[in-house]
Amino acid sequence: MSSYGLYLASVAAPIAQRVLIGLGIGTITYIGLDAAFTTVKDGVVNNWGQVPQGALAVLTAAGVGQAVGIVLGAIAARVVMIQVKKLGVL
């Protein structure tokens, strides 16, 4: 039985190391991208309120707010897709 246990340990250890390393790198990458995305989003939201009243009315009528929301949503979706590919799900 001890040789069987040694065999399992020798097979499982490298697999476990690869999984943990992959998850660690994926987590660090996700946290970095999430922090960058949050910074950009907060900057856009904070600066949107500083636009003069007349310009804000024109930009809102032109749909710039919706366009910014679509772009930020696309960036968030891309970050998720990068992480899903790194985990090997897709």
Secondary structure as GFF3:
##gff-version 3
##sequence-region A 1 90
A	DSSP	alpha_helix	2	48	.	.	.	ID=ss1
A	DSSP	alpha_helix	53	62	.	.	.	ID=ss2
A	DSSP	alpha_helix	64	87	.	.	.	ID=ss3
###
